[in-house]
Each structure stands twice: as C-alpha cells, then as structure tokens.
Amino acid sequence: MKVTGAHHTSYTVSNLERSLEFYVGLLGCQVIWQRENRDQYFRDIVGYPDSVAKMAMLSIPGSPHAIELIEYIVPRGVSADVRTKNVGSSHIAFLVDDLRSGYEELCAAGVKFRSPPVAITAGANKGAWAVYLTDPDGITMEFFQPPKTETKS
C-alpha cells in the first residue's frame, strides 16, 4: 500500500454545535455535511459497537483537506489533556494571508491564543509569522502566514 494524500483531520469535540460556531462562524470553514451517525460501518471503524455520534465534515477555504468534527453521544467521551507538550496531541496549521488582523478580530471575539503573532527568525520558515490558538475544547491549532515572496521584474 502507498499513501497517496491526506483526506481529512478529525477532532473529537464535546459539543458539535459550539464547535461549528467556532470553525464555521469564526474561522470561515464551510459545512460539507452534518448528521447523526449510527451506521454499522462507523461502529466497526471506531471500535465502539453501540456508538452514536453527531458528525460534521468541513471544508477549509482554499484547501482540498477537510476537518471532521465528532461528538460522541454513546459512548460519551471525557476530556483529555491535549496540550501540545503531551504525547498524542496534534494540531492543524491553517494558512492565512493577514495574521495580525485575524489575530485582533479573533481576540475581540474571545478566542484564546498562546501569544501574539510571532515572527519566525530562523530556519526553513524564516520570514513567516505564526501563532497557536485553541478551539472551545482546548484543541490547539496554528495560524501560519508564509513569508512574502519578492517578485522579480
């Protein structure tokens, strides 16, 4: 078998509606589909024989990659310590075009950031800007503004 690409990143959330307000309402993702899933194939994949989940698949503007949000109704999930230092934590990095203004808008909306935008001063991403933020469940994500490329005339 050969990996040929990436389809989606999935996050388990405590409240799907609240998460949709964040990912759609604040970040600008779009709902591809949303439904309650009791299907046997889903139960087989996740390994919970009686599972019931509220689910949504979201498109990310400008990207073929999607985000799947799952709220388990049965079995009910518990919160995990998903801080970035902990084994098993992960994050998605969203490309943005104006990190400073996005940061200010989302701060005003109550979104929690680890820091103000940070200039990357060394390494492969030198000249870029980045910042970590968290969704309503404390799941970390990153906004990444690539370095500006100069056009030659």
C-alpha positions in Angstrom: 0.0 0.0 0.0 1.2 3.5 -0.8 -0.2 6.7 0.9 -1.4 9.0 -1.9 -2.6 12.1 0.0 -4.5 13.4 3.0 -8.3 13.5 3.1 -9.2 15.0 6.5 -8.2 15.7 10.1 -10.7 14.6 12.7 -11.3 16.1 16.1 -13.5 14.7 18.9 -15.4 17.6 20.4 -17.7 17.9 23.5 -20.4 19.9 21.7 -20.8 19.9 18.0 -22.9 23.0 17.7 -20.5 25.0 19.8 -17.6 23.8 17.7 -19.4 24.6 14.4 -19.9 28.2 15.7 -16.1 28.4 16.1 -14.9 26.6 12.9 -17.6 27.9 10.6 -18.7 31.2 12.3 -15.2 32.4 13.3 -12.7 30.6 11.1 -14.8 30.5 7.9 -14.9 26.8 7.2 -17.9 25.5 5.4 -20.2 22.6 6.3 -19.9 19.8 3.6 -22.3 17.6 5.5 -23.7 17.1 9.0 -25.6 14.2 10.5 -26.1 11.8 13.4 -24.2 8.5 12.7 -25.5 5.2 14.0 -24.3 3.2 11.0 -22.7 -0.2 11.5 -19.7 0.7 9.3 -19.0 3.6 11.6 -19.2 1.5 14.7 -16.9 -1.0 13.1 -14.3 1.6 12.2 -14.3 3.4 15.6 -14.5 0.1 17.6 -17.5 1.0 19.7 -20.3 -1.5 19.0 -23.2 0.8 20.1 -21.7 4.1 19.1 -23.9 7.1 18.2 -22.2 10.3 17.2 -23.1 13.8 15.8 -20.7 14.5 13.0 -19.8 17.2 10.5 -17.3 17.4 7.7 -16.0 20.9 7.0 -14.1 22.3 4.0 -11.2 24.6 4.6 -11.2 27.6 2.2 -8.5 27.2 -0.4 -7.6 23.7 0.6 -8.7 20.2 -0.5 -8.1 19.0 3.1 -11.2 18.8 5.3 -11.9 18.8 9.0 -14.2 16.2 10.6 -15.8 17.0 13.9 -17.3 14.2 16.0 -19.3 14.5 19.2 -19.8 11.0 20.7 -23.2 10.6 22.3 -22.7 6.9 23.0 -20.2 6.2 24.5 -19.9 9.7 25.9 -16.3 10.9 25.8 -14.3 12.6 28.5 -11.9 15.5 28.1 -8.3 14.6 27.6 -5.2 16.8 28.3 -4.4 17.8 24.7 -1.8 20.4 25.5 1.0 20.4 22.9 3.6 19.0 25.3 1.6 15.8 25.8 2.2 12.7 23.7 -0.6 12.1 21.3 -1.5 15.8 20.9 -1.6 17.2 17.4 -2.6 20.4 15.6 -3.5 21.6 12.2 -1.8 24.7 10.7 -4.1 27.0 8.7 -2.5 29.2 6.1 -3.6 32.8 6.5 -2.9 35.9 4.5 -3.1 38.6 7.2 -2.2 37.1 10.6 -2.2 40.3 12.5 -5.7 41.4 11.6 -7.1 37.9 12.0 -5.5 37.7 15.5 -7.0 41.0 16.5 -10.5 40.0 15.2 -10.5 36.7 17.0 -9.1 38.1 20.2 -12.1 40.5 20.2 -14.4 37.5 19.7 -12.9 35.8 22.8 -10.6 33.3 21.1 -7.7 32.2 23.3 -4.2 32.5 21.9 -0.9 31.3 23.4 0.8 34.6 22.4 0.6 37.4 19.9 1.8 36.6 16.4 5.4 35.6 16.4 8.0 36.3 13.6 9.9 33.2 12.6 13.5 34.4 12.5 15.5 31.3 11.6 15.2 28.0 9.7 13.2 26.9 6.8 10.2 29.2 7.6 12.3 32.3 8.2 10.2 35.4 7.5 6.9 33.7 8.2 4.6 34.5 11.1 2.8 32.0 13.3 0.6 31.8 16.4 -1.1 29.0 18.4 -4.7 29.2 19.4 -7.3 26.9 20.9 -10.8 25.9 19.9 -13.6 25.7 22.6 -12.4 22.3 23.7 -8.8 23.4 24.1 -7.7 21.7 20.9 -4.6 23.5 19.6 -4.3 24.9 16.1 -1.9 27.2 14.4 -2.3 30.1 12.0 0.7 30.3 9.7 1.4 33.3 7.4 4.2 32.3 4.9 7.0 34.7 4.2 6.3 37.2 1.5 8.0 36.3 -1.8 9.6 39.1 -3.8 8.7 39.2 -7.5 11.5 39.9 -9.9 10.9 42.2 -12.8 
